[in-house]
Amino acid sequence: MFKFIGSIIEEMKLTTWPSRKQSVRDFFMVIEYTAFFLVFIIIFDWVTQHGITFSVNHLIPFLK
């Protein structure tokens, strides 16, 4: 158990942490990707919703 904890501490000493500049850049990249996929999902949702509604409205006369 103590050997395991010791190896964890040694690995943490080898860890390099990003600089403030790199952290800020990565943060804004995450925001950009999130905004892109948000817009993509909204457009996809709108197209599928209106496509299904359009299809159903045009198929109903054929079913009567």
Helices and strands as residue ranges (DSSP letters): H 2-14, H 20-63
